Amino acid sequence: MRLLVMNCHEPWIYQLRVLDAELDIVVGLPGRYTATWDDAMRPLPPRSRLLTLDEALAAPAGTWDCIIAHNVTDLLDLKDVDAPVLLMIHDFLEGRLAQQESTLPAAAMRDRLRQYLALRGGHAAAISPTKAASWGVGGEVVPNFADPADYLPARYDKAAGLRVANHVWSKRVFLLWDLHVAAFDGLPVTLLGHNAELEGQAAASWDALRGELAVHRFIIHTADPRFEDGYNMAILEAMAAGLPVLGNRHPTSPVKHGVSGFLSNDPGELRGYAERLLADADLARRMGEAARAAVAGRFTAQRFRLGMTEAIAAARRKHARHARHARAARQAV
């Protein structure tokens, strides 16, 4: 199988290494902080190569078994490529519209997406049930995965918390940044990510990120349920590495309060929980082991592989059906 993949973010694409597929990854897309693959985020997956959008558009029909797109812009950019299309949804429609300050009603956007996919013969899936529901694409869900075997043994020897997030300032409403500041300001918390407006920087490499996960006491995730899930890939990876999670109470959080982390909407309570973990490495270890077990049982590579395989197969069936209908319509004229 050969896939054409638009480069949305490297950690998600790196998961595709578990498929039996060759990956042609389109780089140089506008709106990204880098013009190519960011090796600091993840190494290039095996059996993959990089190409530009122009090179993808110039390829002959039948080059790819499926295209993996990540947003409406990708769909439009690839409208002339004759191949099955799978749209992977990574965000809430409501959050996307709010961030773009769009006045378009969410219902109208859902209708446009359904119409476009029907016209193209495309298929859509999402990384979580709530994001699938937000875009109105049904129950097709392919959850991210995090393999504990990919991470270093946890040491908990740095009395500090960790937050991993990019572009926090532009997403501060979605990430409940006011709650984060109220709860953790003045405490030792490391911010990793591309955040020009805030102190901190991105990890220099995946090895460096894994090194940070190995020594910190806990990971932080706060998110508004209207715009974000109660977890993201960074949280799943941190849990797989053995870190307990501190965050707000969220209906989709994978954290069991008091077992694999602490959840509260009260900044004073969250601060108290952070202080407990900063003072007690053994508590962080016990909760971190529970966090690791929770991820290992729910967010697995096997589930991701099966979900992606089924989603790609659905995209191929819809493409073939659409092509048959188009041929029949032409023959009837």
Order of alpha helices (4+ residues) and beta strands (2+ residues): beta-alpha-beta-beta-alpha-beta-alpha-beta-alpha-alpha-beta-alpha-beta-alpha-beta-alpha-beta-alpha-beta-beta-alpha-alpha-alpha
